[in-house]
Amino acid sequence: ITSCNFTNNAALGGSTATGVGGNGGAISYSATRKISKFDFGAGNNFTKNFAEIRGGAIFWDFNQPNNLTIQTFKNNTAKQYGNDYGCFAQVLKTITEAEYNSARTSKRQLVAASGSTELPVSSQQSGGFLPTIYIALVDEFNQIEGSDSSSTATLGISDGYS
């Protein structure tokens, strides 16, 4: 795609059979295989596009479109996350309570996650309480992707000392 204008497009709705409803106001790209690719040329403009969920202008699942950073994005919005572009979450990371509260109060704003994929807890006694731990779904740009209070996670315990 080269030298195109995408203006005032909208992705509405919460879910579809493909799971992309409401994502990608102008373009929603879903790879059929992990080796699929999508190329942008120069001169594309994404202006005032809207997504009900993620990726105000562009949303993709597996592979980031090539040359994404040379595109022009202006005044795109998404209700949940990724005003200009968004993708599926890549990893779980721990975040601070302040980052958690910021993500809850301003979902449209991209929040940089500074956390880690590991959380060492020292001096923990058997049967003792762990401190409150905040975990976020983070995309490949290190942005908090969304909230999910219905999934479960497995906590692994290492009994070794370091």
C-alpha positions in Angstrom: 0.0 0.0 0.0 1.6 3.3 -1.1 0.4 6.9 -1.2 -3.1 6.3 0.2 -5.2 8.4 2.5 -7.3 6.6 5.1 -9.7 9.2 6.7 -12.7 8.9 8.9 -12.9 5.1 8.9 -14.3 3.1 11.8 -14.2 -0.4 13.2 -17.3 -0.9 15.3 -18.6 -3.9 17.3 -17.1 -6.0 20.0 -16.6 -9.4 18.5 -17.0 -11.5 15.4 -16.3 -15.0 14.3 -12.7 -14.0 13.4 -12.2 -12.1 16.7 -11.3 -8.8 15.0 -14.6 -6.9 15.3 -13.9 -3.4 16.6 -10.2 -3.5 15.9 -8.3 -1.5 13.2 -10.3 1.6 12.3 -8.8 1.7 8.8 -7.0 -1.6 8.4 -7.4 -4.9 10.3 -4.7 -7.3 9.2 -4.9 -11.0 10.2 -2.2 -13.3 9.1 -3.3 -16.8 8.1 0.2 -18.1 8.8 2.9 -16.7 11.0 5.1 -16.1 7.9 2.6 -13.9 6.2 3.7 -10.3 5.7 2.2 -6.9 5.0 4.2 -4.1 3.4 3.5 -0.4 3.5 5.2 1.9 1.0 5.8 5.6 1.6 3.2 8.3 1.6 0.3 6.7 3.5 -1.8 9.0 5.8 -4.1 7.8 8.6 -6.3 10.6 9.8 -9.3 10.6 12.2 -9.9 6.8 12.1 -11.7 5.1 15.1 -11.7 1.6 16.6 -14.2 0.5 19.2 -11.6 -1.6 20.8 -7.9 -1.5 19.6 -5.8 0.1 16.9 -7.5 3.3 15.9 -5.9 3.2 12.5 -4.3 -0.3 12.2 -4.6 -3.6 14.0 -2.7 -6.8 13.3 -2.4 -10.2 15.0 0.9 -12.0 14.3 3.4 -10.0 12.2 3.9 -6.2 12.4 3.4 -4.6 9.0 6.7 -3.5 7.4 7.5 0.2 7.3 4.9 1.1 9.9 7.1 3.8 11.4 7.3 5.9 8.2 3.5 6.2 7.9 1.7 9.5 9.0 -0.8 9.2 11.9 -3.0 12.1 13.0 -6.0 12.2 15.4 -6.8 8.5 15.4 -8.5 7.0 18.4 -9.3 3.7 20.0 -11.4 3.1 23.1 -9.3 0.5 24.7 -5.7 1.0 23.5 -3.5 1.9 20.6 -4.9 5.2 19.2 -2.7 4.8 16.0 -2.0 1.1 15.9 -2.2 -2.0 18.1 -1.6 -5.7 18.1 -2.1 -8.8 20.2 -0.4 -8.9 23.6 3.0 -10.6 23.5 3.9 -11.1 27.2 2.8 -10.8 30.8 4.8 -8.3 32.9 4.6 -7.0 36.4 3.7 -3.3 36.8 3.5 -0.9 39.7 0.3 0.0 41.4 0.6 3.5 39.9 0.8 2.1 36.3 -2.1 -0.2 37.1 -4.3 2.7 38.3 -3.2 4.9 35.3 -4.2 2.2 32.8 -7.6 1.8 34.5 -8.5 5.5 34.4 -7.3 6.3 30.9 -7.7 3.2 28.7 -7.3 5.1 25.4 -3.9 6.4 26.4 -0.9 4.2 25.7 0.9 3.3 29.0 4.5 2.3 28.9 5.1 -0.8 31.0 8.4 -0.7 32.8 8.0 -4.1 34.5 9.6 -7.4 34.3 8.6 -10.9 33.3 9.9 -12.2 36.6 9.1 -11.2 40.1 11.4 -12.5 42.8 10.0 -12.5 46.3 12.5 -13.0 49.1 12.1 -14.0 52.7 8.7 -15.6 52.0 7.6 -18.1 54.7 5.5 -21.1 53.9 1.8 -20.2 54.4 2.6 -16.5 54.4 0.8 -13.9 52.3 2.3 -12.6 49.1 2.2 -8.8 48.5 -0.3 -7.6 45.9 1.1 -8.2 42.5 -0.1 -6.3 39.4 0.3 -8.0 36.0 -0.4 -6.5 32.6 -0.7 -7.9 29.1 2.0 -6.0 27.1 2.4 -5.7 23.4 5.6 -5.7 21.3 5.9 -1.9 21.9 6.0 -2.4 25.7 2.5 -0.8 26.0 -0.2 -2.1 28.3 -2.7 -3.8 25.9 -5.7 -4.2 28.0 -7.3 -5.8 31.0 -8.5 -9.3 31.6 -9.9 -10.3 34.9 -11.4 -13.6 33.7 -8.2 -15.5 32.8 -6.1 -17.5 35.1 -2.3 -17.8 35.4 -0.1 -20.4 36.9 2.4 -19.3 39.5 5.6 -21.2 39.6 7.6 -21.5 42.8 11.3 -22.1 42.9 12.6 -23.6 46.2 16.2 -22.7 45.4 18.1 -20.1 47.2 20.3 -17.5 45.4 
